[in-house]
Amino acid sequence: MKLTRVCIYPKDVQRITGKSEKASRRLLQKIKDNMGKEQHQFITTDDFANYTGIQNSLVQEYLTE
């Protein structure tokens, strides 16, 4: 079984959406605010997929090791 990463970072958002790094950081902050997460908490692929409406399987394809 291959383990995949579950956390989303700005570089991943850039690859998935084509947005700039700053716009990607803002989007991740919006997701955190919307979900009531604290600053030290991570955004998961499920969180990102639910917020953006992109299928989780597609999000996983864009994650790199």
N, CA, C and O atoms as CSV, one atom per row, in Angstrom:
chain,resi,resn,atom,element,x,y,z
A,1,MET,N,N,0.835,-1.175,0.000
A,1,MET,CA,C,0.000,0.000,0.000
A,1,MET,C,C,0.887,1.248,0.000
A,1,MET,O,O,1.790,1.381,0.826
A,2,LYS,N,N,0.616,2.155,-0.934
A,2,LYS,CA,C,1.402,3.375,-1.040
A,2,LYS,C,C,0.787,4.464,-0.173
A,2,LYS,O,O,-0.398,4.772,-0.298
A,3,LEU,N,N,1.588,5.038,0.695
A,3,LEU,CA,C,1.116,6.136,1.534
A,3,LEU,C,C,1.203,7.444,0.759
A,3,LEU,O,O,2.183,7.703,0.061
A,4,THR,N,N,0.172,8.255,0.889
A,4,THR,CA,C,0.194,9.567,0.241
A,4,THR,C,C,0.041,10.643,1.303
A,4,THR,O,O,-0.449,10.395,2.405
A,5,ARG,N,N,0.465,11.817,0.950
A,5,ARG,CA,C,0.381,12.952,1.847
A,5,ARG,C,C,-1.077,13.364,2.009
A,5,ARG,O,O,-1.861,13.239,1.068
A,6,VAL,N,N,-1.450,13.851,3.185
A,6,VAL,CA,C,-2.829,14.271,3.430
A,6,VAL,C,C,-2.944,15.778,3.628
A,6,VAL,O,O,-4.053,16.312,3.628
A,7,CYS,N,N,-1.826,16.472,3.795
A,7,CYS,CA,C,-1.850,17.919,4.018
A,7,CYS,C,C,-1.624,18.660,2.708
A,7,CYS,O,O,-0.863,18.222,1.845
A,8,ILE,N,N,-2.304,19.794,2.582
A,8,ILE,CA,C,-2.197,20.630,1.386
A,8,ILE,C,C,-1.357,21.858,1.719
A,8,ILE,O,O,-1.553,22.491,2.757
A,9,TYR,N,N,-0.430,22.188,0.841
A,9,TYR,CA,C,0.432,23.347,0.999
A,9,TYR,C,C,0.211,24.307,-0.174
A,9,TYR,O,O,-0.363,23.912,-1.189
A,10,PRO,N,N,0.656,25.558,-0.051
A,10,PRO,CA,C,0.436,26.528,-1.128
A,10,PRO,C,C,0.940,26.060,-2.496
A,10,PRO,O,O,0.301,26.326,-3.514
A,11,LYS,N,N,2.065,25.375,-2.526
A,11,LYS,CA,C,2.599,24.887,-3.805
A,11,LYS,C,C,1.628,23.896,-4.459
A,11,LYS,O,O,1.486,23.880,-5.682
A,12,ASP,N,N,0.965,23.078,-3.648
A,12,ASP,CA,C,-0.021,22.143,-4.179
A,12,ASP,C,C,-1.210,22.898,-4.774
A,12,ASP,O,O,-1.707,22.554,-5.847
A,13,VAL,N,N,-1.656,23.933,-4.059
A,13,VAL,CA,C,-2.787,24.739,-4.538
A,13,VAL,C,C,-2.409,25.406,-5.866
A,13,VAL,O,O,-3.237,25.505,-6.771
A,14,GLN,N,N,-1.164,25.859,-5.977
A,14,GLN,CA,C,-0.694,26.457,-7.224
A,14,GLN,C,C,-0.798,25.458,-8.378
A,14,GLN,O,O,-1.283,25.798,-9.457
A,15,ARG,N,N,-0.345,24.238,-8.147
A,15,ARG,CA,C,-0.389,23.204,-9.185
A,15,ARG,C,C,-1.817,22.869,-9.592
A,15,ARG,O,O,-2.110,22.689,-10.774
A,16,ILE,N,N,-2.701,22.788,-8.602
A,16,ILE,CA,C,-4.083,22.385,-8.859
A,16,ILE,C,C,-4.875,23.496,-9.545
A,16,ILE,O,O,-5.615,23.233,-10.492
A,17,THR,N,N,-4.726,24.737,-9.074
A,17,THR,CA,C,-5.583,25.820,-9.544
A,17,THR,C,C,-4.928,26.760,-10.555
A,17,THR,O,O,-5.620,27.452,-11.302
A,18,GLY,N,N,-3.604,26.784,-10.578
A,18,GLY,CA,C,-2.911,27.718,-11.460
A,18,GLY,C,C,-2.807,29.112,-10.858
A,18,GLY,O,O,-2.396,30.048,-11.543
A,19,LYS,N,N,-3.169,29.266,-9.595
A,19,LYS,CA,C,-3.098,30.567,-8.920
A,19,LYS,C,C,-1.662,30.867,-8.491
A,19,LYS,O,O,-0.818,29.972,-8.447
A,20,SER,N,N,-1.398,32.121,-8.178
A,20,SER,CA,C,-0.084,32.513,-7.678
A,20,SER,C,C,0.106,31.983,-6.262
A,20,SER,O,O,-0.832,31.480,-5.643
A,21,GLU,N,N,1.335,32.102,-5.758
A,21,GLU,CA,C,1.607,31.626,-4.399
A,21,GLU,C,C,0.812,32.428,-3.370
A,21,GLU,O,O,0.263,31.863,-2.425
A,22,LYS,N,N,0.754,33.750,-3.558
A,22,LYS,CA,C,0.032,34.588,-2.605
A,22,LYS,C,C,-1.461,34.267,-2.615
A,22,LYS,O,O,-2.085,34.196,-1.557
A,23,ALA,N,N,-2.033,34.075,-3.793
A,23,ALA,CA,C,-3.456,33.726,-3.899
A,23,ALA,C,C,-3.711,32.348,-3.290
A,23,ALA,O,O,-4.763,32.113,-2.695
A,24,SER,N,N,-2.753,31.447,-3.438
A,24,SER,CA,C,-2.879,30.106,-2.863
A,24,SER,C,C,-2.865,30.165,-1.345
A,24,SER,O,O,-3.629,29.459,-0.687
A,25,ARG,N,N,-2.004,31.002,-0.787
A,25,ARG,CA,C,-1.953,31.172,0.666
A,25,ARG,C,C,-3.257,31.767,1.192
A,25,ARG,O,O,-3.764,31.353,2.235
A,26,ARG,N,N,-3.797,32.751,0.453
A,26,ARG,CA,C,-5.075,33.353,0.850
A,26,ARG,C,C,-6.202,32.329,0.826
A,26,ARG,O,O,-7.046,32.310,1.721
A,27,LEU,N,N,-6.218,31.475,-0.200
A,27,LEU,CA,C,-7.248,30.449,-0.295
A,27,LEU,C,C,-7.157,29.485,0.881
A,27,LEU,O,O,-8.179,29.134,1.472
A,28,LEU,N,N,-5.951,29.054,1.228
A,28,LEU,CA,C,-5.784,28.151,2.373
A,28,LEU,C,C,-6.238,28.838,3.664
A,28,LEU,O,O,-6.819,28.193,4.537
A,29,GLN,N,N,-5.975,30.144,3.788
A,29,GLN,CA,C,-6.415,30.874,4.976
A,29,GLN,C,C,-7.940,30.961,5.016
A,29,GLN,O,O,-8.539,30.833,6.084
A,30,LYS,N,N,-8.570,31.178,3.865
A,30,LYS,CA,C,-10.039,31.210,3.800
A,30,LYS,C,C,-10.625,29.877,4.238
A,30,LYS,O,O,-11.621,29.832,4.961
A,31,ILE,N,N,-9.996,28.784,3.791
A,31,ILE,CA,C,-10.477,27.450,4.171
A,31,ILE,C,C,-10.358,27.272,5.673
A,31,ILE,O,O,-11.284,26.773,6.313
A,32,LYS,N,N,-9.216,27.679,6.250
A,32,LYS,CA,C,-9.032,27.579,7.704
A,32,LYS,C,C,-10.092,28.379,8.444
A,32,LYS,O,O,-10.691,27.894,9.404
A,33,ASP,N,N,-10.319,29.603,7.994
A,33,ASP,CA,C,-11.310,30.465,8.642
A,33,ASP,C,C,-12.699,29.849,8.542
A,33,ASP,O,O,-13.451,29.840,9.517
A,34,ASN,N,N,-13.039,29.338,7.370
A,34,ASN,CA,C,-14.355,28.750,7.127
A,34,ASN,C,C,-14.589,27.516,7.988
A,34,ASN,O,O,-15.707,27.270,8.440
A,35,MET,N,N,-13.545,26.751,8.212
A,35,MET,CA,C,-13.677,25.502,8.966
A,35,MET,C,C,-13.388,25.681,10.450
A,35,MET,O,O,-13.455,24.717,11.212
A,36,GLY,N,N,-13.069,26.894,10.867
A,36,GLY,CA,C,-12.811,27.154,12.274
A,36,GLY,C,C,-11.520,26.549,12.780
A,36,GLY,O,O,-11.402,26.234,13.964
A,37,LYS,N,N,-10.546,26.383,11.892
A,37,LYS,CA,C,-9.266,25.813,12.316
A,37,LYS,C,C,-8.373,26.913,12.862
A,37,LYS,O,O,-8.484,28.076,12.475
A,38,GLU,N,N,-7.493,26.528,13.762
A,38,GLU,CA,C,-6.541,27.471,14.334
A,38,GLU,C,C,-5.323,27.572,13.428
A,38,GLU,O,O,-5.132,26.750,12.532
A,39,GLN,N,N,-4.501,28.592,13.671
A,39,GLN,CA,C,-3.358,28.883,12.810
A,39,GLN,C,C,-2.388,27.704,12.683
A,39,GLN,O,O,-1.817,27.491,11.614
A,40,HIS,N,N,-2.197,26.940,13.761
A,40,HIS,CA,C,-1.223,25.852,13.740
A,40,HIS,C,C,-1.758,24.573,13.097
A,40,HIS,O,O,-0.999,23.627,12.887
A,41,GLN,N,N,-3.050,24.533,12.783
A,41,GLN,CA,C,-3.646,23.328,12.220
A,41,GLN,C,C,-3.486,23.287,10.702
A,41,GLN,O,O,-3.400,24.322,10.040
A,42,PHE,N,N,-3.450,22.067,10.169
A,42,PHE,CA,C,-3.237,21.855,8.743
A,42,PHE,C,C,-4.555,21.730,7.993
A,42,PHE,O,O,-5.591,21.419,8.581
A,43,ILE,N,N,-4.502,21.980,6.672
A,43,ILE,CA,C,-5.625,21.744,5.776
A,43,ILE,C,C,-5.376,20.392,5.119
A,43,ILE,O,O,-4.310,20.161,4.547
A,44,THR,N,N,-6.355,19.502,5.202
A,44,THR,CA,C,-6.217,18.178,4.595
A,44,THR,C,C,-6.761,18.197,3.172
A,44,THR,O,O,-7.421,19.147,2.751
A,45,THR,N,N,-6.471,17.135,2.450
A,45,THR,CA,C,-6.998,17.019,1.091
A,45,THR,C,C,-8.523,16.977,1.120
A,45,THR,O,O,-9.171,17.507,0.217
A,46,ASP,N,N,-9.099,16.359,2.136
A,46,ASP,CA,C,-10.559,16.328,2.267
A,46,ASP,C,C,-11.118,17.736,2.484
A,46,ASP,O,O,-12.116,18.112,1.869
A,47,ASP,N,N,-10.471,18.512,3.360
A,47,ASP,CA,C,-10.902,19.889,3.611
A,47,ASP,C,C,-10.881,20.697,2.310
A,47,ASP,O,O,-11.837,21.398,1.979
A,48,PHE,N,N,-9.771,20.580,1.589
A,48,PHE,CA,C,-9.604,21.328,0.338
A,48,PHE,C,C,-10.639,20.898,-0.694
A,48,PHE,O,O,-11.251,21.740,-1.351
A,49,ALA,N,N,-10.835,19.605,-0.836
A,49,ALA,CA,C,-11.794,19.086,-1.817
A,49,ALA,C,C,-13.215,19.533,-1.485
A,49,ALA,O,O,-13.958,19.949,-2.375
A,50,ASN,N,N,-13.593,19.450,-0.220
A,50,ASN,CA,C,-14.938,19.869,0.184
A,50,ASN,C,C,-15.164,21.350,-0.067
A,50,ASN,O,O,-16.233,21.739,-0.537
A,51,TYR,N,N,-14.174,22.185,0.239
A,51,TYR,CA,C,-14.324,23.632,0.078
A,51,TYR,C,C,-14.382,24.037,-1.391
A,51,TYR,O,O,-15.196,24.879,-1.771
A,52,THR,N,N,-13.522,23.443,-2.219
A,52,THR,CA,C,-13.423,23.859,-3.619
A,52,THR,C,C,-14.381,23.124,-4.535
A,52,THR,O,O,-14.676,23.601,-5.631
A,53,GLY,N,N,-14.875,21.965,-4.102
A,53,GLY,CA,C,-15.753,21.180,-4.965
A,53,GLY,C,C,-14.992,20.295,-5.933
A,53,GLY,O,O,-15.594,19.687,-6.818
A,54,ILE,N,N,-13.682,20.214,-5.780
A,54,ILE,CA,C,-12.858,19.345,-6.617
A,54,ILE,C,C,-12.820,17.967,-5.962
A,54,ILE,O,O,-12.678,17.859,-4.744
A,55,GLN,N,N,-12.944,16.934,-6.756
A,55,GLN,CA,C,-12.931,15.573,-6.202
A,55,GLN,C,C,-11.604,15.299,-5.507
A,55,GLN,O,O,-10.543,15.695,-5.988
A,56,ASN,N,N,-11.680,14.616,-4.366
A,56,ASN,CA,C,-10.478,14.311,-3.588
A,56,ASN,C,C,-9.491,13.477,-4.401
A,56,ASN,O,O,-8.280,13.652,-4.264
A,57,SER,N,N,-9.983,12.586,-5.235
A,57,SER,CA,C,-9.090,11.754,-6.047
A,57,SER,C,C,-8.266,12.617,-7.009
A,57,SER,O,O,-7.099,12.320,-7.261
A,58,LEU,N,N,-8.865,13.676,-7.541
A,58,LEU,CA,C,-8.120,14.585,-8.421
A,58,LEU,C,C,-7.088,15.382,-7.633
A,58,LEU,O,O,-5.975,15.603,-8.110
A,59,VAL,N,N,-7.448,15.804,-6.448
A,59,VAL,CA,C,-6.510,16.535,-5.595
A,59,VAL,C,C,-5.299,15.646,-5.303
A,59,VAL,O,O,-4.160,16.102,-5.394
A,60,GLN,N,N,-5.539,14.396,-4.956
A,60,GLN,CA,C,-4.454,13.457,-4.633
A,60,GLN,C,C,-3.498,13.274,-5.809
A,60,GLN,O,O,-2.297,13.095,-5.609
A,61,GLU,N,N,-4.018,13.318,-7.026
A,61,GLU,CA,C,-3.159,13.131,-8.213
A,61,GLU,C,C,-2.113,14.238,-8.333
A,61,GLU,O,O,-1.030,14.009,-8.870
A,62,TYR,N,N,-2.424,15.423,-7.844
A,62,TYR,CA,C,-1.524,16.571,-7.974
A,62,TYR,C,C,-0.494,16.669,-6.855
A,62,TYR,O,O,0.425,17.484,-6.938
A,63,LEU,N,N,-0.628,15.861,-5.819
A,63,LEU,CA,C,0.333,15.911,-4.716
A,63,LEU,C,C,1.621,15.222,-5.118
A,63,LEU,O,O,1.604,14.151,-5.725
A,64,THR,N,N,2.730,15.841,-4.777
A,64,THR,CA,C,4.025,15.242,-5.067
A,64,THR,C,C,4.685,14.865,-3.752
A,64,THR,O,O,4.354,15.399,-2.694
A,65,GLU,N,N,5.588,13.970,-3.836
A,65,GLU,CA,C,6.280,13.475,-2.642
A,65,GLU,C,C,7.146,14.557,-2.035
A,65,GLU,O,O,7.805,14.324,-1.021
